[in-house]
Amino acid sequence: EKQVPENVVSRIDELNKNIDNSNKFSANGIAVDSGYTAAAECLLQVTISTTTAQYSGAEFAINGITRGAFGATSANMGVSQTFTVRLQHGDKLTYVINAAGGSVTAKVFPKS
C-alpha cells in the first residue's frame, strides 16, 4: 500500500480550510456598480454578457488591475461568462463595457 506524501496531505487540508471559509459568506448578493469599494471582506461575482454584435463584451478590474475580460470576436454570439473573486477591505471594482455593447452584472456577498 502506497503512502500519500505529507506535503500532499497538508495541501489537501489547506484547500479544505479554504472551502470551509468560502462557505461563510451570505447567500444573498447585493448589486453593485463600477466604482464600488469594499467596506469589508466579501465575495464578488461579475457576469459579463455579450450581445449579438461583433466585439461586444466588457472587462473588470480590482484596484486598477484587470481580473477578467470577455468578448465576442464574431457576430451573433450572445453569451455570458461569470467570474468570482474575493475582495478585501478597501478593494475597488471598476468595469468597462466595450463600445460595441455588452453588459456587466456585479454582486457582492458579504461574510455572514
C-alpha positions as a Markdown table, in Angstrom:
| # | Residue | x | y | z |
|---|---|---|---|---|
| 1 | Glu | 0.0 | 0.0 | 0.0 |
| 2 | Lys | 1.4 | 3.4 | -1.0 |
| 3 | Gln | 1.6 | 6.3 | 1.4 |
| 4 | Val | 0.4 | 9.8 | 0.5 |
| 5 | Pro | 3.3 | 12.3 | 0.9 |
| 6 | Glu | 2.9 | 14.6 | 3.9 |
| 7 | Asn | 3.1 | 17.7 | 1.7 |
| 8 | Val | 0.2 | 16.5 | -0.4 |
| 9 | Val | -1.8 | 15.8 | 2.8 |
| 10 | Ser | -1.1 | 19.3 | 4.2 |
| 11 | Arg | -2.1 | 20.9 | 0.8 |
| 12 | Ile | -5.4 | 19.0 | 0.8 |
| 13 | Asp | -6.0 | 20.2 | 4.4 |
| 14 | Glu | -5.3 | 23.7 | 3.4 |
| 15 | Leu | -7.7 | 23.5 | 0.4 |
| 16 | Asn | -10.4 | 22.1 | 2.7 |
| 17 | Lys | -10.0 | 25.0 | 5.1 |
| 18 | Asn | -10.3 | 27.4 | 2.2 |
| 19 | Ile | -13.5 | 25.7 | 1.1 |
| 20 | Asp | -14.9 | 25.9 | 4.6 |
| 21 | Asn | -14.0 | 29.6 | 4.8 |
| 22 | Ser | -15.7 | 30.3 | 1.4 |
| 23 | Asn | -18.9 | 28.8 | 2.7 |
| 24 | Lys | -19.2 | 31.5 | 5.4 |
| 25 | Phe | -20.5 | 34.2 | 3.0 |
| 26 | Ser | -24.1 | 35.3 | 2.7 |
| 27 | Ala | -26.2 | 33.6 | 0.1 |
| 28 | Asn | -27.8 | 36.9 | -0.7 |
| 29 | Gly | -25.9 | 39.1 | -3.2 |
| 30 | Ile | -26.1 | 42.8 | -3.2 |
| 31 | Ala | -25.9 | 44.5 | -6.6 |
| 32 | Val | -23.0 | 47.0 | -7.0 |
| 33 | Asp | -21.8 | 49.3 | -9.8 |
| 34 | Ser | -18.4 | 50.2 | -11.2 |
| 35 | Gly | -16.6 | 52.3 | -8.6 |
| 36 | Tyr | -17.7 | 50.1 | -5.6 |
| 37 | Thr | -15.2 | 50.0 | -2.8 |
| 38 | Ala | -15.4 | 47.0 | -0.4 |
| 39 | Ala | -16.2 | 48.0 | 3.2 |
| 40 | Ala | -15.2 | 44.5 | 4.4 |
| 41 | Glu | -14.1 | 41.2 | 3.1 |
| 42 | Cys | -16.6 | 39.7 | 0.6 |
| 43 | Leu | -17.0 | 37.6 | -2.5 |
| 44 | Leu | -17.6 | 39.5 | -5.8 |
| 45 | Gln | -19.4 | 37.8 | -8.6 |
| 46 | Val | -19.2 | 39.5 | -12.0 |
| 47 | Thr | -21.2 | 38.3 | -15.0 |
| 48 | Ile | -20.2 | 39.8 | -18.4 |
| 49 | Ser | -22.6 | 39.3 | -21.3 |
| 50 | Thr | -22.1 | 39.9 | -25.0 |
| 51 | Thr | -24.7 | 41.0 | -27.5 |
| 52 | Thr | -25.0 | 39.7 | -31.0 |
| 53 | Ala | -22.7 | 42.5 | -32.2 |
| 54 | Gln | -19.1 | 41.6 | -33.1 |
| 55 | Tyr | -16.6 | 42.8 | -30.4 |
| 56 | Ser | -19.2 | 43.2 | -27.7 |
| 57 | Gly | -18.3 | 42.4 | -24.1 |
| 58 | Ala | -16.6 | 44.0 | -21.2 |
| 59 | Glu | -13.7 | 43.8 | -18.7 |
| 60 | Phe | -13.4 | 44.4 | -15.0 |
| 61 | Ala | -10.6 | 45.4 | -12.7 |
| 62 | Ile | -9.8 | 45.3 | -9.0 |
| 63 | Asn | -7.6 | 48.2 | -7.8 |
| 64 | Gly | -6.8 | 49.0 | -11.4 |
| 65 | Ile | -5.6 | 45.5 | -12.3 |
| 66 | Thr | -7.7 | 43.7 | -14.9 |
| 67 | Arg | -9.0 | 40.5 | -13.4 |
| 68 | Gly | -11.4 | 39.4 | -16.1 |
| 69 | Ala | -12.4 | 40.2 | -19.7 |
| 70 | Phe | -14.9 | 38.5 | -22.0 |
| 71 | Gly | -15.9 | 39.5 | -25.6 |
| 72 | Ala | -17.3 | 38.1 | -28.8 |
| 73 | Thr | -15.0 | 38.1 | -31.8 |
| 74 | Ser | -17.8 | 37.1 | -34.2 |
| 75 | Ala | -21.3 | 38.5 | -34.7 |
| 76 | Asn | -24.3 | 36.6 | -33.4 |
| 77 | Met | -22.6 | 35.2 | -30.2 |
| 78 | Gly | -24.7 | 36.4 | -27.3 |
| 79 | Val | -23.1 | 34.6 | -24.4 |
| 80 | Ser | -22.2 | 35.2 | -20.8 |
| 81 | Gln | -19.2 | 34.4 | -18.5 |
| 82 | Thr | -19.2 | 34.6 | -14.7 |
| 83 | Phe | -16.2 | 35.4 | -12.6 |
| 84 | Thr | -15.9 | 35.1 | -8.8 |
| 85 | Val | -13.1 | 36.8 | -6.7 |
| 86 | Arg | -12.6 | 37.6 | -3.1 |
| 87 | Leu | -12.4 | 41.3 | -2.2 |
| 88 | Gln | -10.6 | 42.6 | 0.9 |
| 89 | His | -11.5 | 45.8 | 2.7 |
| 90 | Gly | -10.7 | 48.8 | 0.5 |
| 91 | Asp | -10.6 | 46.9 | -2.8 |
| 92 | Lys | -12.2 | 48.9 | -5.6 |
| 93 | Leu | -14.1 | 47.4 | -8.5 |
| 94 | Thr | -14.2 | 49.1 | -11.9 |
| 95 | Tyr | -15.6 | 47.8 | -15.2 |
| 96 | Val | -15.8 | 49.0 | -18.8 |
| 97 | Ile | -18.3 | 47.9 | -21.4 |
| 98 | Asn | -17.0 | 47.6 | -24.9 |
| 99 | Ala | -18.1 | 50.2 | -27.5 |
| 100 | Ala | -19.9 | 47.5 | -29.5 |
| 101 | Gly | -22.1 | 46.8 | -26.5 |
| 102 | Gly | -22.5 | 44.2 | -23.8 |
| 103 | Ser | -23.4 | 44.3 | -20.1 |
| 104 | Val | -22.0 | 43.7 | -16.6 |
| 105 | Thr | -23.8 | 42.5 | -13.6 |
| 106 | Ala | -21.8 | 42.7 | -10.3 |
| 107 | Lys | -22.9 | 41.4 | -6.9 |
| 108 | Val | -21.1 | 41.2 | -3.6 |
| 109 | Phe | -21.7 | 38.5 | -1.0 |
| 110 | Pro | -20.7 | 39.8 | 2.5 |
| 111 | Lys | -19.4 | 37.4 | 5.2 |
| 112 | Ser | -22.3 | 36.1 | 7.2 |
